[in-house]
Amino acid sequence: MNPDTTALLFIEYQNDFVTQSGVQHGAVAGVMEQTGMLANSQALLAQGRSLGATILHAPISFAEGYPEIPRTDYGILAGVKQAQAFRRGSWGAEIAAEMTPAEGDIVLEGKRGLDCFASTNIDFILRQRGITDLAIAGFLTNCCVESTMRSAYERGYRVVTLTDCTATVSVEAQDAAFASNFPMFSRPLDHRALLAELQGTP
């Protein structure tokens, strides 16, 4: 993999997920601990920057009252609304301090649903920068990460999903995603293997 044509995408590393007092943290804390997700993501972010890969952050946020969410009583977005998570302008919607964007990083705007390609200009940004390889990390493994992975694959990007830089609500769901679905649309790698490829080492 060539850092010049590779982007690292970090989805929803926001306080409501990442930080202990975040309203959604309890749901993902077990998998985060099991995979070492946050420390691994920090290492990937820092080393990816140093190697010259494009760094993308994809936070999600909603206006007061969640007018962007369909009026439904089921599904992941209904759960977000019920928990009052990721409210625009709130502490919970801020990117966690451990993953603070640096100068030169790109923070995507407009993510209101699961798939980063659906409501942001990520595809335009990637194509303008000549990106061919997209490595995806973040939350939730079998939700936003999976939706974005599938869209990237369909658009012709070479996709990597990070086995140790993703988290969801159970270890069983995490393992099932990487065992069954993810190899159909991506190359699952841990962050060390990805960095080795970016460095041109075996």
HUMO-V204204 format. One record per backbone hydrogen bond with DSSP energy under -1.0 kcal/mol. NH is the residue of the N-H (numbers start at 1). CO is the residue of the C=O. E is the energy in kcal/mol with one decimal. If there is no record, write none. Layout:
# HUMO-V204204
nh,co,e
NH,CO,E
NH,CO,E
This chain:
# HUMO-V204204
nh,co,e
5,2,-1.7
6,3,-1.1
7,133,-2.5
8,54,-3.1
9,135,-3.2
10,56,-2.8
11,137,-2.6
12,58,-2.0
14,12,-1.9
15,94,-2.5
16,92,-2.5
17,14,-1.8
18,14,-3.1
19,15,-1.4
22,19,-2.5
24,16,-2.0
25,22,-1.2
28,25,-1.2
29,25,-1.7
32,28,-2.5
33,29,-2.4
34,30,-2.2
35,31,-2.5
36,32,-1.1
37,32,-1.7
40,36,-2.4
41,37,-2.4
42,38,-2.4
43,39,-2.2
44,40,-2.5
45,41,-2.8
46,42,-2.6
47,43,-2.5
48,44,-2.6
49,45,-2.1
50,46,-2.1
51,47,-1.7
52,49,-1.3
53,48,-2.1
54,6,-2.3
56,8,-2.9
57,106,-2.8
58,10,-2.8
61,111,-1.4
62,86,-2.0
66,63,-2.5
69,66,-1.3
72,70,-1.9
79,75,-1.6
80,76,-1.9
81,77,-2.2
82,78,-2.4
83,79,-2.1
85,80,-2.2
88,62,-3.2
90,87,-2.5
94,91,-1.3
96,13,-2.6
99,96,-1.8
100,97,-1.5
105,102,-2.4
106,55,-2.6
108,57,-3.1
118,115,-1.4
125,121,-2.3
126,122,-2.8
127,123,-2.3
128,124,-2.5
129,125,-1.6
130,127,-1.0
131,126,-2.9
132,5,-2.5
133,5,-2.3
134,158,-2.6
135,7,-2.8
136,160,-2.7
137,9,-2.8
138,165,-2.2
139,11,-1.8
141,167,-1.5
143,140,-1.9
145,140,-2.0
147,143,-2.8
148,144,-2.3
149,145,-2.6
150,146,-2.4
151,147,-1.9
152,148,-2.6
153,149,-2.5
154,150,-2.3
155,151,-1.5
156,153,-1.5
157,152,-2.1
158,132,-3.0
160,134,-2.5
161,187,-1.3
162,136,-2.1
163,189,-2.4
167,138,-1.6
174,170,-2.1
175,171,-2.9
176,172,-2.3
177,173,-2.1
178,174,-1.7
179,175,-2.0
180,176,-2.5
182,177,-2.9
184,181,-1.7
185,182,-1.4
186,182,-1.5
187,159,-2.3
189,161,-2.5
194,190,-2.0
195,191,-2.4
196,192,-2.2
197,193,-1.9
198,194,-2.3
199,195,-1.9
201,196,-3.0
